[in-house]
Amino acid sequence: MIARAAAIAGIGATEFSKDSGRSELRLAVEAVRAALDDAGLQPRDVDGLVTFTMDDNAEIAVAREIGAGELTFLSRIGYGGGAACAVVQQAVLAVAGGIAETVVCYRALNERSGRRFGQATMAPGIDASWHYPMGLATPAAMVAMVAQRYLHDFGATTDDFGRVTVAARRYAATNPAAWFHGRPITLDDHRASRWIAEPLRLLDCCQESDGAVALVVTSAERARDLRRPPAVVCAAAQGSGSDQFVMTSYYRDEVAALPEMGAVARQLWRQSGFGPADVRTAVLYDHFTPYVLMQLEELGFCGRGEARHLIAEERLPINPNGGQLGEAYIHGMNGIAEAVRQVRGTAANQVPGDGPVLVTAGTGVPTSGLILSAA
């Protein structure tokens, strides 16, 4: 069992910007060094590294630049933002299996000043023939298909999407690390924002950010003796649903669903022994607002089509750092760092209570999740 075998003992990040002015490798190194310092560890303690397949910083390059010694574990996870919690799962498996003792997970990208994920690109492969010839060549356009079907199936409105953004920006406004610090919005602001791909408006879409985040994973027992209170990994899961594609699956009978998140949810609750009612706050992957609603439903916080009521009534604090809509888009890694701060009690917008914190990563793609709690 991996439940409670390991903990996140250190977190580090660069500033979040639209133009970092430095290489992605330098960003990665800065975040890793900050995470190690946060844990009270040295580069020579690192014997494992995990990142995304999309990350351009090779593990050996990061190890060399921080001054690490021999490595016994190297791993990469695919599917973009769906990798964020999965890199932690990989680190936990390595620690629990005795393969490595100190594993660093990292993600660094110049996604605003460099490659912009929101722009159309050519995608190879037979699957692309479902949508590229029809002009669906950006993540927003692909998600718009799901969002429109969700509105049709459940009688929701675009205001229900807007309330997700308004809540995120309210939290970001009081988070000094957030790009939108001091800049809350109203539902009228959301209504006035321009269409990107109907029914998605500009304020339904996450940011394009430059920055890096790193996490240090070690055994739960060892983490108790380090510099910071550990965030114990009570559960870690990956999931891919039947007939999976990316962003929108054209192979399924039901378009407006995220069965991959359901697969993750069942594992998280089973491993941890917790349920939705136990969760103090949820840090959900919010690259597009409709998927926040759909995740809440797949995770079991409410029934299908009912998440808009949960959001409107503010029954569950969601993304108290501002999320990717308000803080930054570092492929979900900044969400994990926020969950650690919530467990430690050091978050800018600290949610009261001692219940576990749920984190998700990636939606519309093979995805992952974590449940963290205090030791």
N, C-alpha and C positions, 0 to 999 in steps of 0.2 A: 504493500500500500504506500502511495506517495502522500496521502493526506497527512498534513502536519509534520512531515519529515524534514521540511526545509522552510526557510524564511527569507524574505527580502531584508537585507541588513543595511543596505546603503542605496541612496538615490542621488543622481546628479543631473544637471541640465545646463545648457547654455541659455542665454537670453533668447527669446522668440522674436523674430523680426521678419521683414520682407526683403532684406538685403544684408546678409551676414558679413559680407566683405572678406570671407576667408573660405578655404577649401572645406569640403565635407569631411575629409580625414582630420583636419584640425578640429572641427566641431566635435567629431566623435571622441577624439583624445581628450578634449576639454571636459566633456560630459563624463567620460570614464574616470578620469582623475578626480573629478568632483565627487562621484559616487564612492570611490574608494576612500577618499578623505572623510566622507560622511560616515562610513562604516568603521573608520579607524584602522584601515588596512593599507598595505603597501602594494605597489605593482608586482613585486616579486611573489606576493601571495596568490596571484591570479594563475589558475591552471586550466581554465576553460573559458571559451568565448562563444556566444550565440548571437546571431543577427538575422535579418531578413534576406531572402534571395535578391530582393530589389536594392539592397544597400550596396553602394559602390566601394565600401571600405573593407578590404580583405581583413580577415581575422589576424593573419600574421602581420599585416601592416600596422594594425592597431596595437597588437602586442609589442611589436618592435618600438613603436613610438612612445608607448607608456613605460617601457623598460621592464616588461614581464619576462619571466624565465621560461622554463619548459611548459608546454601545454599538453594536456592529456585528453582534452575534449574540445571538438570543434563542430558546430552545427549551424544550419541555415533553414529557415522556414519560408515557404512560398505563400502566394495569394495576398500580397500587399498588406493592407491593414489587418486582415485576418490572422496575421502572424504574431501580433503584439503579445497577447497572453500566451500564445504557443511557445514563444522563445523562453518565457519563464517556465513553462511546463518542461521544455527540454532541459533547462538548467536544473530543475527539481529532480528529474529522472537521473541526471548525471550524478547529482549529490547523493540522492537516495541509494543509487546503485554502487556508490563507492568509486566511481570513475574519476571524479574531480571533487575538490574541496571548496574552491572559490570560483564561481562561474559568473562572468559579467555578460549581461545582455545589453545591446546598444542599438540605436538607430539614429543616423545622422543624414540630413538632406537639405539641400538648397532648392526647395520646391517652389519658391517664388522667384528667386533671382536666377535659378538654373532651369532644370526641366520642370514644366508646369503640367501637372496631371490633369488639370481641367481642360486642356486644349486637345483637339482632335489629333489622333495619331493612327497610323495604319497598324492593324493587328493581324498577324499571320494565323493560319489555321482554318479548318473547315467551319468551326463554330462561328467565326466572324461573319460568315455569309448570311446569318440570320438577321443581322442588323446593320452592318457597315454599308451595304449597297442602298439601304433606305435612309441613310444619313444619321443613324444613331451611332455616333463615333466618339462620344464623350461620356464619362460616368453619369453626369446629370441627365443626359438624354435617355440613357438606359434606365436609370432609376425612375424617371418620369413615367415610364410605361407601368411600372409597379404602382407608383403613387396614384395614377389615374384610376387604375383598377381598384385600389383600396378605397378611394372615395366612392366609387360606384357600388362596391360590395357592401359597405358599412354605413353609408349615409354621412360620412364625415365631410368636412369642408376644409378649404385651405387655411382658414383661421385656426383650425386644430393643429396644423403644421406650424403656423406662426407662433402659437403659444409655447412651443418647444424652444424656439429661438429667443423669444422674449425672456423666458426663464433663464436660459443659458447666459444671455447678455447681462441680465441682472446680477448673476454671480460673478461674471467676468469684471463687471464694473467695480467690484470691491476686492478683486484679486490683483495685487500689484504686479504679478508676473504675467498677467494676461495682456495680449495685444490690444484688446478692447477695454482695458482698465479705464474706469471713469466714463464709459460711453454706453450706458444702457439704451434700450430702444423700447418702443411701444408697439402694440399690435397694429396701429395705424402706419407706423414706419414699415412694418412687414408688408402690409397691403400695398404700400406705395412703391416698394422696391420692384425693379424691372423683372420681367419674365426671363428665365434662363432656358427652361424647357417646360412648358406648361404641363402640369400644375405647379412646377417648382419655380419659385422666385429666387432672386439673388440671396436673400436672407434665409433661404432654406438650405443653402450650400455652405459647407465648411470652408475654412480659410485655405489659402496656399501660404505655407510658412517656411522660413529657414530656421534651422535649429537642430539640437540633438538632445537625447535623453539616454541615460544609462542606469542600470540596476545591478546590484550585487546580490547574488543568491548563494547561501551557504546553509549548513545544517541548522535546524531550529535550536539544537542544543548549543552549538558554537555561537550562534547569533545572540544568545542571551548574554554573553560575556563581552560583546562588542560595544561600540560607542553609543549607538542609538537603540531605542526599543525596537525589537524586531516586529515585522509584519508577517505572521505565520501563514504559509500557504495551506489553507484548509482544503482546497480543491483546485485542480487545474485540468482543463479539458480542451480538446479540439473536436470539431464536428463538421461533417459534410453530409448534406441531405441526398436523398435519391434524386437522380436526374439533375445533378448540380451543374450549373454553369457559373458565370460571374456577373455580378451586379443585377442582372435579370436572367432567370432561367426560362428559356423558351421550350424546354422539354417537359415541363410539368403541366398537369391539368389545371392546377390552381396557381395563378401568377402572383397574387397578393399574399404571399406567405413566405416565411423564413424557416423552413424545417431544419436547416443546419443549426440555427440557434436553439431550436427545440432539442436537438441531439446534444448540444453542449449543456443546456439547462438540466436535463435529466442526469447527466454525469455529475454536474456540480452539486446538485442537491443530494445525490446518493453518496458521493465521496465525503462531503462535509457533515452530513447529518442535519444541516440547516434547511429551511424552506423560505419562500418569499416573505412570509410574515416576520422572519427574524432579521431581515436585512435593514440596516440603519440608513444606508445611502447606496445608490447605484451610480456607477460611472460607466455610462453606456456610449458605445461608439456612435458618434453623431455626425458622420460625414454628410448625411442628408436627413432632414427632420422626419420624413415619413417612417424611416427605419427605426427611430426611437420608439414610436408608437407600436410598431410591429414587434420589436424586441420585448417590450413590456408584456405583450400578450403571449409570445412564445415562452418567456421565462416564467410565466404563471402568476404574474402580479394581478392579472385581470383576465376576463374572457376576450374572445376574438371581437374586435371592433369596439372594445370598451376603453381602450387606453386614453382616448381623448378626454374622457371624464376624469380619469386619474390625474392627468396633467392639469386640467382646468381647476380641479379641486386641491391641487398641490398636496396629494396624499403621501407622496414619496419624494424626498429630496433627490434630484437627479443632476449629476455633473456640477457639483459645487465649486469646481475650479473654473467653470465657464465652458468646459468641453472643447471640442474642436471647432465649434461655432464661435466661441468667445475667447478661449485662451490661445490655442495654437493647434495646428494639424501636424503632429509628429507621428503619424500613422498609429495613434492610439497609445504610444508609450508614455506620453504625458498624463494620460488617464490613469495608468498604473501607478505612476509617481504620486498622483493625487490620492489614490486609494491608500498608499502607504502613509501619507501625511494624515489622512483621516484616522487611521489606526493609531498613529503616534499621538494624535491630539494637537498637531501643529499646523493644520490647514488654515488658510486665510479665511475661509468660510466654514468653520468647524461645525459639523453636525453633531448635536449632543447624543449621548447614549454610548453603550459599549457593545452593540451588536456588530456582526460582520459587515464587511463592505464587499459588494459585488462589482466586478469589472468585466466588460466585454470588449471584444476587438474584432472589427470587420463585420459587415453584414452584406448579404447578397453574394458573398464569396464563402468558401470554406473558412470557418471562423473559430474563435477560441474564447475562453473565459477563465476567470479566477475568482475565488472567494478568499479574502484575507481577514485575519483577526489578530488581536493582541495575543501575546504568549500566555 
